[in-house]
Amino acid sequence: MGLLDRFKKALKKTREAVTGSLFSVFRGSLDEDKIEEIEDALLSSDVGVKTTEALIEALRTAWKRRELKDAAEARPFLMKQLQQRLASVGSELRWAAEKPTVILVVGVNGSGKTTSIAKLTQHLHDQGKKVVLGAGDTFRAAAVEQLSIWSKRIGVEIVKQAQGADPAAVAYDAADAAVSRNADVLIIDTAGRLHTQENLMRELEKIRRVIGKRIPGAPHETLLVLDATTGQNALQQARLFHQSAPVSGIFLSKLDGTARGGVVLSIQDEMDLPVKFIGLGEQPTDIEPFDAASFVEALFS
């Protein structure tokens, strides 16, 4: 199955939500009433207010310039606009000048963080990268256990301590191990935090400082795992996390199980934060680096 087909399959529910409201308006003449219909359809698909306003402004300008003759031409026009907006922030992983590249993974409880780490680990391992995991979620014994199971299945090393251990100490040990073992990538898990818990956010800042002492410039990426099924709530989570921990990218999980995939557009457009990976299923291989062209084409196909 090709990349576009995988995106189409994962975005089935979102596409039905979008096309159900949008495709009916891509007919007939293009006028102010039709543009307002398109605006309403975009808003109802979790595209977000700011993104929708920008798209509609561009559409209205093109219509007034007589660059668009009818409503059918609005569809490819909007697709091109979306692809350009999504591609503008860049979705490639940031690689350190000298290995290891350190990826800190954050997110709230229930977002699919542990599974997303497993998918990212599998993805990098399949590329021939030597990956070390740091089990920094020491509040939940199950989190360390789950990560240990995944590390065995995938065939990568893991650094862990007992439940209740200082997460910053685990992070430092993991950083030390990644350097001594000549790893390409270090992925560090953190406790699933509610973004309202200030003490836990301060702990996250401590983890970042400790890693940076052992590996200058680290973490090179801070990926926030967001549950796509939460729609616009995911955008609010991203805002609050970004205030405490400079997030560099998004791992959008559970995209295959929701009609709210339009939140991808809101996150990238309103926060200038790229979605770097998406989760497309339950298996470790169900991960794809985000591709703007494929996403938009699958959304409007």
C-alpha positions as semicolon CSV with decimal commas, in nm:
position;residue;x (nm);y (nm);z (nm)
1;M;0,000;0,000;0,000
2;G;0,145;0,334;-0,108
3;L;0,172;0,645;0,106
4;L;-0,133;0,813;-0,045
5;D;-0,343;0,499;0,000
6;R;-0,238;0,474;0,366
7;F;-0,334;0,837;0,421
8;K;-0,666;0,779;0,245
9;K;-0,741;0,479;0,466
10;A;-0,647;0,663;0,786
11;L;-0,842;0,974;0,692
12;K;-1,158;0,789;0,591
13;K;-1,371;0,925;0,879
14;T;-1,231;1,276;0,852
15;R;-1,277;1,275;0,474
16;E;-1,640;1,168;0,511
17;A;-1,697;1,453;0,757
18;V;-1,529;1,704;0,527
19;T;-1,673;1,579;0,199
20;G;-2,019;1,537;0,346
21;S;-2,036;1,910;0,408
22;L;-1,798;2,040;0,141
23;F;-1,853;1,845;-0,178
24;S;-2,215;1,947;-0,206
25;V;-2,108;2,312;-0,228
26;F;-1,847;2,256;-0,500
27;R;-2,119;2,282;-0,763
28;G;-2,278;2,561;-0,958
29;S;-2,164;2,919;-0,975
30;L;-1,924;3,077;-0,728
31;D;-2,069;3,377;-0,546
32;E;-2,068;3,531;-0,199
33;D;-2,337;3,292;-0,074
34;K;-2,139;2,992;-0,199
35;I;-1,821;3,118;-0,034
36;E;-2,008;3,147;0,296
37;E;-2,130;2,787;0,253
38;I;-1,773;2,672;0,199
39;E;-1,666;2,865;0,509
40;D;-1,934;2,694;0,721
41;A;-1,833;2,354;0,586
42;L;-1,466;2,409;0,673
43;L;-1,550;2,522;1,026
44;S;-1,767;2,216;1,085
45;S;-1,473;1,990;0,991
46;D;-1,241;2,097;1,276
47;V;-1,024;2,297;1,038
48;G;-1,023;2,583;1,289
49;V;-1,124;2,948;1,277
50;K;-0,788;3,104;1,187
51;T;-0,714;2,851;0,914
52;T;-1,063;2,882;0,770
53;E;-1,048;3,264;0,768
54;A;-0,717;3,257;0,579
55;L;-0,848;3,008;0,323
56;I;-1,172;3,198;0,268
57;E;-0,990;3,530;0,230
58;A;-0,766;3,379;-0,039
59;L;-1,068;3,221;-0,208
60;R;-1,268;3,544;-0,204
61;T;-0,972;3,742;-0,343
62;A;-0,924;3,493;-0,629
63;W;-1,298;3,504;-0,705
64;K;-1,306;3,886;-0,714
65;R;-1,008;3,882;-0,950
66;R;-1,208;3,642;-1,169
67;E;-0,937;3,377;-1,137
68;L;-1,210;3,131;-1,038
69;K;-1,520;3,096;-1,255
70;D;-1,733;2,843;-1,069
71;A;-1,756;2,648;-0,743
72;A;-1,590;2,338;-0,893
73;E;-1,267;2,535;-0,930
74;A;-1,273;2,620;-0,560
75;R;-1,182;2,262;-0,465
76;P;-0,837;2,243;-0,635
77;F;-0,774;2,603;-0,531
78;L;-0,834;2,522;-0,163
79;M;-0,625;2,204;-0,189
80;K;-0,329;2,401;-0,326
81;Q;-0,367;2,665;-0,054
82;L;-0,372;2,400;0,218
83;Q;-0,072;2,213;0,081
84;Q;0,130;2,534;0,068
85;R;0,033;2,631;0,424
86;L;0,111;2,288;0,564
87;A;0,441;2,249;0,380
88;S;0,565;2,595;0,483
89;V;0,660;2,494;0,840
90;G;0,858;2,181;0,744
91;S;0,803;1,838;0,897
92;E;1,150;1,680;0,892
93;L;1,312;1,564;1,215
94;R;1,586;1,790;1,348
95;W;1,910;1,593;1,353
96;A;2,196;1,689;1,582
97;A;2,526;1,786;1,421
98;E;2,689;1,512;1,630
99;K;2,502;1,204;1,747
100;P;2,308;1,118;1,947
101;T;2,000;1,313;1,845
102;V;1,783;1,343;2,155
103;I;1,404;1,332;2,122
104;L;1,199;1,417;2,431
105;V;0,841;1,292;2,413
106;V;0,568;1,465;2,614
107;G;0,190;1,445;2,634
108;V;-0,112;1,404;2,857
109;N;-0,237;1,074;2,998
110;G;-0,429;0,870;2,744
111;S;-0,288;1,044;2,438
112;G;-0,121;0,727;2,312
113;K;0,228;0,841;2,410
114;T;0,388;0,502;2,486
115;T;0,254;0,344;2,168
116;S;0,368;0,646;1,968
117;I;0,720;0,610;2,111
118;A;0,719;0,246;2,006
119;K;0,618;0,347;1,654
120;L;0,884;0,616;1,632
121;T;1,146;0,372;1,764
122;Q;1,043;0,109;1,508
123;H;1,050;0,369;1,229
124;L;1,404;0,483;1,314
125;H;1,525;0,128;1,382
126;D;1,401;0,023;1,038
127;Q;1,610;0,306;0,891
128;G;1,919;0,147;1,043
129;K;1,949;0,390;1,334
130;K;2,081;0,269;1,669
131;V;1,816;0,378;1,918
132;V;1,827;0,392;2,298
133;L;1,510;0,443;2,503
134;G;1,492;0,627;2,834
135;A;1,197;0,522;3,055
136;G;1,138;0,859;3,219
137;D;0,774;0,796;3,311
138;T;0,857;0,666;3,657
139;F;0,517;0,751;3,808
140;R;0,348;0,456;3,641
141;A;0,505;0,112;3,672
142;A;0,297;0,009;3,371
143;A;0,463;0,275;3,158
144;V;0,813;0,138;3,226
145;E;0,689;-0,217;3,175
146;Q;0,520;-0,130;2,845
147;L;0,828;0,048;2,715
148;S;1,047;-0,247;2,820
149;I;0,824;-0,487;2,627
150;W;0,840;-0,269;2,318
151;S;1,219;-0,237;2,345
152;K;1,253;-0,618;2,343
153;R;1,015;-0,659;2,050
154;I;1,191;-0,398;1,840
155;G;1,540;-0,492;1,954
156;V;1,668;-0,170;2,111
157;E;1,827;-0,093;2,446
158;I;1,637;0,073;2,729
159;V;1,756;0,263;3,037
160;K;1,521;0,246;3,334
161;Q;1,503;0,267;3,712
162;A;1,254;0,160;3,976
163;Q;0,908;0,315;3,996
164;G;0,919;0,646;4,178
165;A;1,278;0,723;4,076
166;D;1,370;1,079;3,984
167;P;1,279;1,117;3,614
168;A;1,563;1,366;3,564
169;A;1,812;1,106;3,698
170;V;1,676;0,850;3,452
171;A;1,707;1,102;3,171
172;Y;2,070;1,173;3,265
173;D;2,156;0,802;3,282
174;A;1,990;0,749;2,945
175;A;2,185;1,037;2,793
176;D;2,508;0,897;2,938
177;A;2,429;0,551;2,800
178;A;2,342;0,686;2,455
179;V;2,679;0,863;2,435
180;S;2,884;0,569;2,565
181;R;2,704;0,321;2,335
182;N;2,746;0,545;2,031
183;A;2,371;0,559;1,967
184;D;2,226;0,756;1,680
185;V;1,906;0,848;1,862
186;L;1,794;0,873;2,224
187;I;1,418;0,882;2,282
188;I;1,310;0,979;2,634
189;D;0,961;0,913;2,765
190;T;0,811;1,143;3,029
191;A;0,516;1,109;3,264
192;G;0,177;1,170;3,108
193;R;0,107;1,517;3,231
194;L;-0,208;1,715;3,263
195;H;-0,114;2,053;3,126
196;T;-0,266;2,220;3,434
197;Q;-0,017;2,058;3,674
198;E;0,250;2,323;3,719
199;N;0,479;2,110;3,938
200;L;0,496;1,844;3,669
201;M;0,570;2,106;3,407
202;R;0,857;2,233;3,622
203;E;0,988;1,877;3,638
204;L;0,982;1,866;3,261
205;E;1,198;2,178;3,253
206;K;1,441;2,007;3,494
207;I;1,465;1,705;3,264
208;R;1,552;1,931;2,972
209;R;1,826;2,104;3,173
210;V;1,978;1,774;3,287
211;I;1,986;1,628;2,937
212;G;2,147;1,946;2,806
213;K;2,430;1,918;3,059
214;R;2,525;1,572;2,934
215;I;2,459;1,634;2,564
216;P;2,500;2,000;2,464
217;G;2,208;2,128;2,261
218;A;1,976;1,848;2,371
219;P;1,691;1,782;2,346
220;H;1,705;1,845;1,974
221;E;1,336;1,763;1,936
222;T;1,050;1,784;2,182
223;L;0,759;1,598;2,032
224;L;0,414;1,644;2,180
225;V;0,184;1,345;2,136
226;L;-0,173;1,460;2,073
227;D;-0,481;1,244;2,041
228;A;-0,648;1,336;1,711
229;T;-0,987;1,223;1,844
230;T;-0,995;1,521;2,083
231;G;-1,025;1,768;1,793
232;Q;-0,984;2,131;1,890
233;N;-0,901;2,032;2,252
234;A;-0,573;1,902;2,110
235;L;-0,497;2,254;1,990
236;Q;-0,548;2,391;2,341
237;Q;-0,317;2,123;2,483
238;A;-0,053;2,219;2,230
239;R;-0,075;2,585;2,332
240;L;-0,037;2,511;2,704
241;F;0,246;2,260;2,661
242;H;0,432;2,496;2,433
243;Q;0,433;2,759;2,709
244;S;0,621;2,531;2,951
245;A;0,826;2,313;2,720
246;P;0,928;2,453;2,383
247;V;0,762;2,193;2,162
248;S;0,926;2,149;1,822
249;G;0,676;1,915;1,661
250;I;0,363;1,705;1,696
251;F;0,306;1,331;1,683
252;L;-0,064;1,304;1,606
253;S;-0,193;0,969;1,731
254;K;-0,518;0,783;1,659
255;L;-0,574;0,966;1,332
256;D;-0,732;0,654;1,185
257;G;-1,010;0,651;1,446
258;T;-1,149;1,001;1,417
259;A;-1,344;1,237;1,196
260;R;-1,148;1,528;1,346
261;G;-0,830;1,502;1,142
262;G;-0,880;1,861;1,033
263;V;-0,710;1,961;1,360
264;V;-0,378;1,901;1,178
265;L;-0,448;2,219;0,985
266;S;-0,526;2,421;1,299
267;I;-0,213;2,310;1,485
268;Q;0,025;2,393;1,203
269;D;-0,146;2,713;1,097
270;E;-0,225;2,868;1,435
271;M;0,091;2,766;1,623
272;D;0,343;2,734;1,342
273;L;0,409;2,387;1,484
274;P;0,466;2,109;1,233
275;V;0,298;1,774;1,260
276;K;0,602;1,548;1,212
277;F;0,446;1,203;1,245
278;I;0,101;1,053;1,242
279;G;-0,023;0,728;1,393
280;L;-0,232;0,526;1,149
281;G;-0,321;0,217;1,353
282;E;-0,228;-0,012;1,642
283;Q;0,088;-0,180;1,512
284;P;0,444;-0,039;1,557
285;T;0,471;-0,005;1,179
286;D;0,153;0,207;1,163
287;I;0,340;0,536;1,147
288;E;0,411;0,779;0,867
289;P;0,619;1,097;0,854
290;F;0,372;1,374;0,781
291;D;0,343;1,465;0,414
292;A;0,137;1,775;0,333
293;A;0,060;1,685;-0,029
294;S;-0,060;1,333;0,056
295;F;-0,259;1,454;0,356
296;V;-0,453;1,716;0,160
297;E;-0,506;1,491;-0,141
298;A;-0,636;1,212;0,084
299;L;-0,860;1,460;0,265
300;F;-1,023;1,585;-0,055
301;S;-1,007;1,268;-0,266
